Amino acid sequence: MHVAHLSLADFRSYARAEVSLDPGVTAFVGPNGQGKTNLVEAVGYLATLGSHRVAADAPLVRLGAERAVVRAQVAHDGRQQLVELEINPGKANRARINRSSQVRPRDVLGILRSVLFAPEDLALVKGDPGERRRFLDELVTARAPRLAGVRADYERVLKQRNTLLKSAAMARRHGARTAGAGGRTGGADLSTLDVWDQHLARAGAEVLAQRLDLVAALQPLLDTAYDQLAPGGGPAGLEYRGTLAGDAPSAGADAREELYGRLLEALGEARRQEVERGVTLVGPHRDDLVLKLGPLPAKGYASHGESWSYALALRLASYELLRADGREPVLVLDDVFAELDTKRRERLAELVAPAEQVLVTAAVDDDVPDVLTGARFSVENGTVERQ
């Protein structure tokens, strides 16, 4: 799989950009702040419907413009597909495939797969649990795009349930008394909470099962990747730490039913505390992925170099997992080599060089390792020119 052509309109700093790309290595080289990262960010956005730099869509639209358009011609197994996303901050985004009638944005997931390495990846090791949850969920969706709908259902139900709990907590804090019949607590109607519990547990069980399956598949690939980047420094391990008590179930349909029952039970046990605090305390939105080096967690114990190696190993393991599924992803390395020492730089370059397509950004040519030979583009003052 590779991107044959990338087209941008009012995306970030670009009023317009047209870039034809070939398989193999392509490096975008130029001073900082000239738009190199904007190009590869657009590729990542088409693959994941999200940016690795910001959480909201508004910064992706050029100042003064109402919307941005990102379009790419994606080649795979001798076929080409044109995928397009129109980004409309504050409104619904739009999508097209092969210039056909409008489809849902999540329908484009899976057409382009990418694995992106960036300085922000250090947050996977040193940052909050939300960073690691996002990593898992994006990789799950890359492998099975239909699960984007399950995630959306879970987030919608979670929002509705939290709104109900928040109303109950606010009324409680204002001194309202609990009514006897009708399920009213502190002036807030909680009679529908059981229904929301069922919906949350059903969607949450699927999200949780997919994460657990992913962690099991990722573990051996991660250990191998870490040893390649930092020989003798491992083993690197993964431990999924959730809000459910007890051991994680094995994979399969039975596991999902077990998780559904356990989530329902846990929600029932937490009901009183949740009403008091006004927030859902049980579910995959509060879980964490513990990254371990030997017996210790990497967060708080790994050195800066070890943390970098771990973050890179997570991305390499993701690449190997997606490639094993039959659709090799585009590899994107955004200003990564400048962050690494010489040994890690050389090892990473050797590992990614054989990929079908590698997109690299760098401030100067010397930041691109010699093994990554290929096309070069100069990026400066809003222009992208092939050297």
C-alpha positions in Angstrom: 0.0 0.0 0.0 1.2 3.5 -0.8 -0.1 7.0 -1.3 0.3 7.9 -5.0 -0.9 11.5 -4.7 -1.7 13.8 -1.9 -3.9 16.9 -2.4 -4.6 19.6 0.3 -6.8 22.6 0.2 -6.8 25.1 3.2 -5.3 22.5 5.4 -3.0 24.0 8.1 -0.6 26.4 6.3 -1.5 25.3 2.8 -3.9 27.2 0.7 -3.2 24.5 -1.9 -0.7 21.6 -2.2 -0.4 18.8 -4.8 2.3 16.2 -4.1 2.9 13.1 -6.3 4.5 10.3 -4.4 6.3 7.0 -5.3 6.7 3.8 -3.3 9.9 3.6 -1.2 11.4 6.4 0.8 10.3 10.0 0.5 11.8 12.8 2.6 10.4 16.2 3.1 13.2 18.5 4.1 13.2 22.1 5.2 13.5 24.5 8.2 11.1 24.1 11.1 7.8 25.8 10.8 7.5 25.5 7.0 4.8 22.9 6.8 6.6 19.5 6.6 4.7 18.0 9.5 1.4 19.3 8.0 1.9 17.1 5.0 2.4 13.9 6.9 -0.3 14.9 9.4 -2.8 14.9 6.5 -1.8 11.4 5.7 -2.3 10.3 9.3 -5.7 12.1 9.4 -7.0 10.1 6.4 -5.9 6.9 8.0 -7.3 7.5 11.5 -9.7 10.5 11.3 -7.5 12.2 13.9 -4.4 14.3 14.3 -1.3 13.2 16.2 -0.8 16.8 17.2 -4.2 18.2 18.3 -7.4 16.8 19.6 -9.8 19.1 17.8 -10.3 19.7 14.1 -10.3 23.6 14.2 -6.5 24.0 14.1 -6.4 21.9 10.9 -8.2 24.6 8.9 -6.1 27.4 7.5 -6.7 30.7 9.2 -9.5 32.6 7.4 -10.9 29.5 5.7 -14.2 27.8 6.5 -13.2 24.3 5.8 -10.2 22.1 4.7 -10.0 19.3 2.2 -7.6 16.4 2.3 -7.5 14.0 -0.6 -5.3 11.1 -1.5 -4.9 8.5 -4.2 -4.2 5.2 -2.5 -2.7 2.3 -4.4 -3.0 -1.3 -3.2 -2.6 -4.6 -5.1 -2.8 -2.9 -8.5 -5.9 -0.9 -7.6 -6.3 2.7 -6.8 -8.9 4.5 -4.6 -9.4 8.2 -4.2 -10.4 9.1 -0.6 -11.4 12.6 0.4 -12.3 14.2 3.7 -13.8 17.6 4.1 -13.1 19.0 7.6 -15.8 21.4 8.9 -15.1 22.6 12.4 -18.2 22.9 14.5 -20.2 20.9 11.9 -20.2 17.4 10.6 -17.2 16.4 8.4 -17.9 14.9 5.0 -16.2 12.1 3.1 -16.1 10.8 -0.4 -14.7 7.6 -2.0 -13.8 7.6 -5.7 -15.7 10.9 -6.0 -19.0 9.0 -5.4 -21.8 10.4 -3.3 -21.1 11.4 0.2 -20.4 8.6 2.8 -19.8 8.8 6.5 -16.2 9.8 7.4 -15.7 6.5 9.3 -16.4 4.6 6.0 -13.0 5.7 4.7 -11.2 3.9 7.6 -9.2 1.0 6.3 -8.6 2.4 2.8 -5.3 3.9 3.9 -3.4 2.4 6.8 -0.5 4.3 8.4 1.8 4.0 11.3 3.2 7.3 12.5 6.3 7.9 14.5 6.6 11.3 16.1 8.2 13.1 19.0 4.7 13.1 20.7 5.0 9.3 21.0 7.1 9.8 24.1 3.8 10.5 25.8 2.8 6.8 25.3 5.4 6.0 27.9 5.5 9.0 30.1 2.0 10.5 29.7 -1.4 9.9 31.1 -3.5 6.7 30.5 -5.6 8.4 27.9 -2.6 8.4 25.5 -2.2 4.7 25.8 -6.0 4.1 25.5 -6.0 6.1 22.3 -3.1 4.1 21.0 -4.9 0.8 21.6 -8.2 2.1 20.1 -6.7 3.5 17.0 -4.8 0.3 16.3 -7.9 -1.8 17.0 -9.8 0.3 14.4 -7.0 0.1 11.9 -7.3 -3.7 12.0 -11.1 -3.7 12.0 -12.6 -0.4 10.8 -16.2 -1.5 11.8 -15.2 -1.1 15.4 -15.1 2.7 15.0 -18.9 2.4 15.3 -18.7 0.5 18.5 -16.3 3.1 19.9 -18.7 5.9 18.9 -21.6 4.0 20.5 -19.7 3.6 23.7 -18.7 7.3 23.8 -22.3 8.4 23.1 -23.8 6.2 25.9 -21.0 7.3 28.3 -21.9 10.9 27.6 -25.6 10.4 28.2 -25.0 8.4 31.4 -22.6 11.0 32.7 -25.1 13.8 32.0 -27.7 11.9 34.1 -25.2 11.3 36.9 -24.0 14.9 36.9 -27.6 16.1 37.2 -28.2 13.8 40.2 -24.9 14.9 41.8 -25.7 18.6 41.4 -29.2 18.2 42.8 -27.8 16.2 45.7 -25.2 18.9 46.5 -28.0 21.4 46.6 -29.6 19.5 49.4 -32.6 17.9 47.6 -34.2 14.9 49.3 -34.5 11.5 47.7 -38.0 10.7 46.5 -39.6 7.4 47.3 -41.2 6.2 44.1 -40.3 6.9 40.5 -36.5 6.5 41.0 -35.9 10.2 41.7 -32.7 11.0 43.6 -32.1 14.5 44.6 -34.5 15.8 42.0 -32.9 13.9 39.1 -34.8 11.0 37.5 -32.5 7.9 37.7 -35.2 5.5 36.5 -33.4 5.1 33.2 -30.0 4.4 34.7 -30.4 0.6 34.5 -31.1 0.9 30.7 -28.0 3.0 30.2 -26.0 0.5 32.3 -26.9 -2.2 29.9 -26.0 -0.2 26.8 -22.7 0.9 28.4 -21.8 -2.7 29.4 -22.7 -4.1 26.0 -20.5 -1.6 24.0 -17.9 -1.6 26.7 -17.5 -5.3 26.6 -16.8 -5.2 22.9 -14.2 -2.4 23.3 -12.6 -4.2 26.2 -12.5 -7.6 24.4 -10.9 -6.0 21.4 -8.2 -4.3 23.5 -7.4 -7.5 25.3 -7.1 -9.4 22.1 -4.8 -6.7 20.7 -2.6 -6.7 23.7 -2.1 -10.4 23.5 -1.2 -10.1 19.8 1.1 -7.2 20.3 3.1 -8.6 23.2 5.5 -10.8 21.3 6.0 -8.3 18.5 6.8 -5.6 21.0 9.4 -7.6 22.8 11.1 -8.4 19.5 11.0 -4.8 18.4 12.4 -3.5 21.6 15.3 -6.0 21.5 16.1 -4.8 17.9 16.2 -1.2 19.0 17.9 -1.8 22.4 19.6 -5.2 22.4 19.6 -6.8 25.9 17.5 -4.0 27.4 14.3 -5.9 27.8 12.1 -7.8 28.1 9.4 -5.4 27.2 5.9 -6.4 28.5 2.3 -5.2 28.4 -0.2 -5.4 31.2 -3.8 -4.3 30.7 -5.1 -2.8 33.9 -8.8 -2.2 34.0 -11.5 -1.2 36.4 -12.8 -4.8 36.6 -11.6 -6.9 39.4 -10.1 -10.3 38.7 -8.2 -11.8 35.9 -8.9 -10.8 32.3 -10.9 -13.5 30.3 -9.5 -15.2 27.3 -10.5 -14.2 23.8 -13.7 -15.2 22.0 -17.5 -14.7 22.0 -17.8 -16.2 25.5 -15.3 -13.6 26.8 -17.6 -10.8 25.6 -20.5 -12.2 27.4 -18.4 -12.6 30.5 -17.2 -9.1 30.2 -20.7 -7.8 29.7 -21.9 -9.5 32.9 -18.9 -8.3 34.9 -19.3 -4.7 33.7 -23.0 -4.7 34.7 -22.1 -6.1 38.1 -19.3 -3.5 38.6 -21.6 -0.7 37.5 -24.2 -1.8 40.1 -21.6 -1.9 42.8 -20.3 1.6 41.9 -23.8 3.1 41.6 -23.9 4.9 44.9 -20.4 6.4 44.5 -21.1 7.4 40.9 -24.3 9.2 41.9 -22.3 11.1 44.6 -19.5 12.1 42.2 -21.6 12.6 39.1 -19.4 10.5 36.8 -19.1 7.0 35.4 -16.3 5.2 37.3 -16.4 1.8 35.6 -15.5 0.9 32.1 -12.8 0.9 29.4 -12.6 4.8 29.4 -10.8 4.5 32.8 -8.5 1.7 32.0 -4.7 1.8 31.4 -2.1 -0.1 29.6 1.0 -0.6 31.8 4.2 -0.7 29.9 6.9 -2.8 31.6 10.6 -3.2 31.3 11.5 -6.4 33.1 9.5 -6.4 36.4 9.1 -2.6 36.6 6.8 -0.1 34.9 8.5 1.9 32.2 6.8 5.1 33.4 8.8 6.5 36.2 11.6 4.0 35.9 12.8 4.0 32.3 15.6 6.4 31.3 14.9 8.9 28.5 16.6 6.6 26.0 14.8 3.6 27.2 11.5 5.5 27.0 12.3 6.5 23.4 13.1 2.9 22.5 9.9 1.7 24.1 7.8 4.2 22.2 9.5 3.3 18.9 9.0 -0.4 19.7 5.3 0.1 20.1 5.1 1.7 16.7 7.2 -1.0 15.1 5.1 -3.7 16.7 2.0 -2.0 15.3 3.5 -2.0 11.9 4.3 -5.7 12.0 0.8 -6.5 13.3 -0.9 -4.6 10.5 1.4 -6.0 7.9 0.6 -9.5 9.1 -3.1 -8.8 8.4 -2.3 -8.5 4.7 -2.2 -4.7 4.1 1.1 -3.1 4.8 0.7 0.4 6.2 2.5 3.5 5.1 5.2 4.4 7.6 5.5 8.0 8.6 8.5 9.3 10.6 7.9 12.9 11.6 11.0 14.6 12.8 12.0 11.5 14.7 15.6 11.0 13.8 16.7 14.4 15.2 15.5 13.1 18.6 17.6 9.9 18.6 21.2 9.1 19.3 23.3 7.7 16.6 22.8 4.0 17.4 19.0 4.2 17.8 18.8 6.3 14.6 20.7 3.7 12.6 18.7 0.8 14.0 15.4 2.4 13.4 16.3 3.3 9.8 17.5 -0.2 9.0 14.2 -1.6 10.4 11.9 0.7 8.4 13.8 0.9 5.1 12.3 -2.3 3.6 8.7 -0.9 4.0 6.6 -0.3 0.8 6.4 3.4 1.5 8.2 5.5 4.1 7.5 9.2 4.5 10.2 11.2 6.5 10.3 14.8 7.7 13.6 16.4 8.7 15.0 19.9 9.1 18.2 19.1 7.2 19.4 16.4 4.9 21.9 15.1 7.4 19.0 14.1 9.7 17.9 11.5 7.2 20.0 8.3 7.7 22.0 7.2 4.6 20.1 3.9 4.4 16.9 5.8 3.7 17.7 6.7 0.1 14.9 7.9 -2.1 13.0 11.0 -3.3 13.6 14.4 -1.6 11.2 17.3 -1.5 12.2 20.8 -0.3 9.5 22.4 1.9 9.9 26.1 2.5 7.6 29.2 2.4 4.5 27.2 1.7 5.9 25.4 -1.4 6.7 21.7 -1.8 9.2 21.1 -4.6 10.9 17.9 -5.7 14.7 18.1 -5.6 
